[in-house]
Amino acid sequence: MAHCIVEEAEKILDREFPVLDKGFVRLVDYLGSDQRIVQSARVSYGEGTKTYRQDKGLINYLLRNDHTSPFEQVVFTFHVKAPIFVARQWVRHRTARMNEISGRYSVMKDETYLPSDDLIALQSEDNKQGRKNEPVDRETAEKVKKLLEDNARATFDTYHELLDMGIARELSRINLPLSIYTEFYWEIDLHNLFHFLALRLDHHAQAEIRAYAEVMFEMVKAVCPMAAEAFENHKLKGRSFSGKEVAAIKAMADGQPNPLEGRDREIFMEKLNK
């Protein structure tokens, strides 16, 4: 099985792509490509025995039918700089390997995330874990940013005062805010990366981590364009329906009214209109 080199991927390798106000994502390395996926799926065949169209069809078949192991043959390594509250959501995806900067060994930089005006919004009334889609007015946004900046400045002043006293780094850091930036290396195979992206590109995901997912998906497109297209078609833009929902679709196709009611109907219509 030949080593895979993808021209478009080589163009973005080791480049920092900015995310949020001070963060970035960098593709450090990749192993495999679309060709590695089809090679591993057709383990008894050699490269070049099938056409581009056939390879694309196979990748679509594999993804549509959840044949995941060929996608595990492709591996990505990212260098990420993100606020700690984003990193703590990120680390919930336990199917990757992660190595993060340590505040026990290093003095943390005085860098915190400050949201842009369009991302400052009130608590959603129908989503317990999210914000409203409409941002607050400019005056309120300025007040919010000043409160966040003042708090961050005060905590960093305390942090450096403790360090200057000779207090251990592992103790001096404990009051630092969740908005402080951290950095980590993250290695993950394509199957599990697609799972990460499916969750973090969803409109329910927090806007800040969604911003990272959007940049990373563009990197995936550079390395595995056929797999990325199949993922977008079958997973991101595709829908799965329950037995009740399938029955509702059949009824509506036959010209009958939607039989679902209440919350079942709301969820069903949300899927259709997503």
Solvent accessible surface area in square Angstrom, and as a share of the most:
residue,aa,sasa,rsa
1,M,144,0.65
2,A,60,0.47
3,H,130,0.58
4,C,15,0.09
5,I,123,0.62
6,V,28,0.16
7,E,127,0.57
8,E,90,0.40
9,A,0,0.00
10,E,79,0.35
11,K,115,0.49
12,I,24,0.12
13,L,47,0.23
14,D,81,0.42
15,R,129,0.47
16,E,105,0.47
17,F,48,0.20
18,P,109,0.68
19,V,6,0.04
20,L,47,0.23
21,D,69,0.36
22,K,82,0.35
23,G,5,0.05
24,F,22,0.09
25,V,0,0.00
26,R,39,0.14
27,L,0,0.00
28,V,33,0.19
29,D,77,0.40
30,Y,16,0.06
31,L,86,0.43
32,G,0,0.00
33,S,8,0.05
34,D,9,0.05
35,Q,53,0.23
36,R,23,0.09
37,I,0,0.00
38,V,5,0.03
39,Q,15,0.07
40,S,28,0.18
41,A,39,0.30
42,R,39,0.14
43,V,124,0.71
44,S,97,0.62
45,Y,124,0.47
46,G,46,0.44
47,E,99,0.44
48,G,68,0.66
49,T,81,0.47
50,K,72,0.30
51,T,79,0.46
52,Y,147,0.56
53,R,206,0.75
54,Q,91,0.41
55,D,9,0.04
56,K,59,0.25
57,G,40,0.39
58,L,35,0.17
59,I,0,0.00
60,N,28,0.15
61,Y,103,0.39
62,L,12,0.06
63,L,15,0.07
64,R,124,0.45
65,N,67,0.34
66,D,92,0.48
67,H,84,0.38
68,T,46,0.27
69,S,70,0.45
70,P,12,0.08
71,F,2,0.01
72,E,73,0.33
73,Q,85,0.38
74,V,0,0.00
75,V,31,0.18
76,F,0,0.00
77,T,22,0.13
78,F,0,0.00
79,H,25,0.11
80,V,0,0.00
81,K,20,0.08
82,A,0,0.00
83,P,0,0.00
84,I,35,0.18
85,F,40,0.17
86,V,0,0.00
87,A,0,0.00
88,R,100,0.36
89,Q,44,0.19
90,W,0,0.00
91,V,68,0.39
92,R,160,0.58
93,H,21,0.09
94,R,184,0.67
95,T,73,0.43
96,A,21,0.16
97,R,124,0.45
98,M,60,0.27
99,N,116,0.60
100,E,55,0.25
101,I,74,0.38
102,S,36,0.23
103,G,7,0.06
104,R,129,0.47
105,Y,168,0.64
106,S,40,0.25
107,V,79,0.45
108,M,18,0.08
109,K,128,0.54
110,D,82,0.43
111,E,44,0.20
112,T,22,0.13
113,Y,16,0.06
114,L,45,0.22
115,P,17,0.11
116,S,56,0.36
117,D,49,0.25
118,D,96,0.50
119,L,46,0.23
120,I,14,0.07
121,A,26,0.20
122,L,107,0.53
123,Q,107,0.48
124,S,14,0.09
125,E,157,0.71
126,D,137,0.71
127,N,43,0.22
128,K,200,0.85
129,Q,155,0.69
130,G,21,0.20
131,R,74,0.27
132,K,65,0.28
133,N,145,0.74
134,E,117,0.52
135,P,69,0.43
136,V,27,0.15
137,D,87,0.45
138,R,185,0.68
139,E,145,0.65
140,T,49,0.28
141,A,0,0.00
142,E,81,0.36
143,K,135,0.57
144,V,45,0.26
145,K,36,0.15
146,K,124,0.52
147,L,110,0.55
148,L,78,0.39
149,E,76,0.34
150,D,55,0.29
151,N,82,0.42
152,A,9,0.07
153,R,139,0.51
154,A,56,0.44
155,T,25,0.15
156,F,13,0.06
157,D,91,0.47
158,T,56,0.33
159,Y,2,0.01
160,H,64,0.29
161,E,109,0.49
162,L,48,0.24
163,L,35,0.18
164,D,127,0.66
165,M,126,0.56
166,G,63,0.61
167,I,63,0.32
168,A,51,0.39
169,R,102,0.37
170,E,68,0.30
171,L,100,0.50
172,S,1,0.01
173,R,81,0.30
174,I,122,0.62
175,N,98,0.50
176,L,30,0.15
177,P,23,0.14
178,L,116,0.58
179,S,27,0.18
180,I,2,0.01
181,Y,11,0.04
182,T,3,0.02
183,E,44,0.20
184,F,3,0.01
185,Y,90,0.34
186,W,2,0.01
187,E,60,0.27
188,I,0,0.00
189,D,20,0.10
190,L,0,0.00
191,H,56,0.25
192,N,26,0.13
193,L,0,0.00
194,F,9,0.04
195,H,99,0.44
196,F,0,0.00
197,L,0,0.00
198,A,37,0.29
199,L,88,0.44
200,R,40,0.14
201,L,35,0.17
202,D,31,0.16
203,H,102,0.46
204,H,95,0.42
205,A,14,0.11
206,Q,62,0.28
207,A,18,0.14
208,E,4,0.02
209,I,0,0.00
210,R,61,0.22
211,A,26,0.20
212,Y,0,0.00
213,A,0,0.00
214,E,90,0.40
215,V,32,0.18
216,M,0,0.00
217,F,12,0.05
218,E,100,0.45
219,M,3,0.01
220,V,0,0.00
221,K,69,0.29
222,A,18,0.14
223,V,1,0.00
224,C,0,0.00
225,P,72,0.45
226,M,11,0.05
227,A,0,0.00
228,A,1,0.01
229,E,88,0.39
230,A,1,0.00
231,F,2,0.01
232,E,49,0.22
233,N,84,0.43
234,H,44,0.20
235,K,75,0.32
236,L,43,0.21
237,K,138,0.58
238,G,24,0.23
239,R,77,0.28
240,S,91,0.59
241,F,64,0.27
242,S,58,0.37
243,G,62,0.60
244,K,136,0.58
245,E,13,0.06
246,V,60,0.35
247,A,54,0.42
248,A,0,0.00
249,I,65,0.33
250,K,130,0.55
251,A,16,0.12
252,M,75,0.33
253,A,86,0.67
254,D,108,0.56
255,G,69,0.66
256,Q,101,0.45
257,P,116,0.73
258,N,21,0.11
259,P,78,0.49
260,L,16,0.08
261,E,141,0.63
262,G,53,0.51
263,R,153,0.56
264,D,67,0.35
265,R,102,0.37
266,E,100,0.45
267,I,66,0.33
268,F,0,0.00
269,M,64,0.28
270,E,70,0.32
271,K,54,0.23
272,L,77,0.38
273,N,117,0.60
274,K,113,0.48
